[in-house]
Amino acid sequence: MPLVSNPTNFFCETHFVFQGNDILVGQGEVHALPEEKTLRRLLSSNVASDWFAEPEHNYSAMMLEDDAPLPAGHSLIPLRQYFWECKNEEITFKAARAHSLLKLRQSYRFCPTCGEVLTDDTEQTAKKCLACGTLLFPRIEPCIIVLVSRHDRGCEEILLARSKTVHHSGKVYSCIAGFMEQGESAEHCVMREVKEETNLTVKNIRYVGSQSWPFPDQLMLAFTAEYESGQIKIQESELEEASWFKRDSLPPIPNPGSVAYNLITGRFNGYS
């Protein structure tokens, strides 16, 4: 479904306001999103760089200028924190979609084929060049994330690692993860990433779930796998450390709301 650009009537139920990678919430209340009257005040102050509505999903979205003052009674929190703390999957889906589409509209302004100005397509969520017909769709970057397990003397252990490239506060350990490459299946990506980052070979790869993760535009495909062979030897450009942990003595792990947390704690349906 097409987006409604620069709507004068915010006829949707849910409203998102972003400034960069932060989201506007009621002060002290992570679940309190702005009301329609707040969006109207922001528009009248000319501090929005872009705004649109998506009636199909019943939300509107606005991006504030970098130096825009915040409305009274509101504050900004990192979108990543919002994902961790908001327990409503429908709302986080809409927030991820809204933020990604705002970035699409910011990035895709001119046709990469002929250089003409792009417009919103009237039939689908895309940018279209009226001069040459080029269509540009929202960017989605598929990634795998895998929980590798083994049994050592009858006790299950799971493989967790500390990343050099992913920012976490403190020494947080997570699952092995990485971007898919051209031509490979998700299962091949699992095998390659585990081998590259830890020198281990895995088997019995099983898909268990997925999550949209807009940091920046990822679709996380979650898997479990069993250890087959090898000794841990980390890829030093990617990891600080990797080790086996028993489930009753885990190190600090990612916050609830993340696909990694769901994998490590067994919260995906059908997996324990």
CORWOFEN-V522626 format. One record per residue. N is the residue number from 1. RES is the residue in three letters. PHI is phi in whole degrees, -180 to 180 (999 if undefined). Layout:
n->(N,N)
res->(RES,RES)
phi->(PHI,PHI)
//
This chain:
n->(1,2,3,4,5,6,7,8,9,10,11,12,13,14,15,16,17,18,19,20,21,22,23,24,25,26,27,28,29,30,31,32,33,34,35,36,37,38,39,40,41,42,43,44,45,46,47,48,49,50,51,52,53,54,55,56,57,58,59,60,61,62,63,64,65,66,67,68,69,70,71,72,73,74,75,76,77,78,79,80,81,82,83,84,85,86,87,88,89,90,91,92,93,94,95,96,97,98,99,100,101,102,103,104,105,106,107,108,109,110,111,112,113,114,115,116,117,118,119,120,121,122,123,124,125,126,127,128,129,130,131,132,133,134,135,136,137,138,139,140,141,142,143,144,145,146,147,148,149,150,151,152,153,154,155,156,157,158,159,160,161,162,163,164,165,166,167,168,169,170,171,172,173,174,175,176,177,178,179,180,181,182,183,184,185,186,187,188,189,190,191,192,193,194,195,196,197,198,199,200,201,202,203,204,205,206,207,208,209,210,211,212,213,214,215,216,217,218,219,220,221,222,223,224,225,226,227,228,229,230,231,232,233,234,235,236,237,238,239,240,241,242,243,244,245,246,247,248,249,250,251,252,253,254,255,256,257,258,259,260,261,262,263,264,265,266,267,268,269,270,271,272)
res->(MET,PRO,LEU,VAL,SER,ASN,PRO,THR,ASN,PHE,PHE,CYS,GLU,THR,HIS,PHE,VAL,PHE,GLN,GLY,ASN,ASP,ILE,LEU,VAL,GLY,GLN,GLY,GLU,VAL,HIS,ALA,LEU,PRO,GLU,GLU,LYS,THR,LEU,ARG,ARG,LEU,LEU,SER,SER,ASN,VAL,ALA,SER,ASP,TRP,PHE,ALA,GLU,PRO,GLU,HIS,ASN,TYR,SER,ALA,MET,MET,LEU,GLU,ASP,ASP,ALA,PRO,LEU,PRO,ALA,GLY,HIS,SER,LEU,ILE,PRO,LEU,ARG,GLN,TYR,PHE,TRP,GLU,CYS,LYS,ASN,GLU,GLU,ILE,THR,PHE,LYS,ALA,ALA,ARG,ALA,HIS,SER,LEU,LEU,LYS,LEU,ARG,GLN,SER,TYR,ARG,PHE,CYS,PRO,THR,CYS,GLY,GLU,VAL,LEU,THR,ASP,ASP,THR,GLU,GLN,THR,ALA,LYS,LYS,CYS,LEU,ALA,CYS,GLY,THR,LEU,LEU,PHE,PRO,ARG,ILE,GLU,PRO,CYS,ILE,ILE,VAL,LEU,VAL,SER,ARG,HIS,ASP,ARG,GLY,CYS,GLU,GLU,ILE,LEU,LEU,ALA,ARG,SER,LYS,THR,VAL,HIS,HIS,SER,GLY,LYS,VAL,TYR,SER,CYS,ILE,ALA,GLY,PHE,MET,GLU,GLN,GLY,GLU,SER,ALA,GLU,HIS,CYS,VAL,MET,ARG,GLU,VAL,LYS,GLU,GLU,THR,ASN,LEU,THR,VAL,LYS,ASN,ILE,ARG,TYR,VAL,GLY,SER,GLN,SER,TRP,PRO,PHE,PRO,ASP,GLN,LEU,MET,LEU,ALA,PHE,THR,ALA,GLU,TYR,GLU,SER,GLY,GLN,ILE,LYS,ILE,GLN,GLU,SER,GLU,LEU,GLU,GLU,ALA,SER,TRP,PHE,LYS,ARG,ASP,SER,LEU,PRO,PRO,ILE,PRO,ASN,PRO,GLY,SER,VAL,ALA,TYR,ASN,LEU,ILE,THR,GLY,ARG,PHE,ASN,GLY,TYR,SER)
phi->(999,-72,-88,-101,-81,47,-68,-91,-121,-85,-88,-96,-82,-114,-128,-117,-126,-120,-136,64,-101,-108,-121,-85,-135,-64,-60,77,-131,-67,-90,-86,-81,-62,-89,-58,-64,-67,-62,-65,-65,-64,-64,-68,-89,56,-114,-97,-85,-165,-157,-155,-126,-128,-57,-59,-108,60,-146,-124,-142,-139,-112,-86,-61,-60,-103,-69,-71,-88,-66,-58,81,-129,-146,-103,-131,-59,-58,-61,-64,-60,-63,-68,-94,-83,-95,-94,-66,-65,-69,-67,-60,-65,-63,-63,-65,-61,-65,-64,-71,-63,-68,-59,-66,-73,-85,-100,-109,-127,-66,-73,-88,-123,89,-74,-70,-86,-125,-70,-69,-88,-121,-150,-78,-164,-104,-130,-96,-73,-79,-120,87,-61,-112,-121,-101,-55,-78,-131,-112,-71,-131,-104,-141,-136,-99,-96,-127,-150,-113,-117,52,81,-114,-76,-128,-122,-90,-130,-142,-104,-86,-87,-105,-101,-80,-132,-79,82,-91,-89,-105,-143,-80,-69,-148,-179,-79,-73,-107,-56,87,-103,-80,-62,-66,-64,-64,-57,-61,-66,-64,-63,-65,-64,-87,-131,72,-101,-106,-121,-142,50,-75,-136,-75,-126,168,-150,-156,-74,-137,-80,-132,-93,-142,-91,-113,-85,-103,-97,-134,-115,-153,-107,-64,-113,-163,107,-113,-63,-141,-75,-82,-66,-75,-111,-121,-86,-166,-146,-160,-92,-131,-79,-65,-91,-144,-79,-78,-57,-123,-57,-70,-55,102,-96,-64,-63,-61,-63,-66,-65,-91,73,-88,-72,-59,84,-131,-145)
//
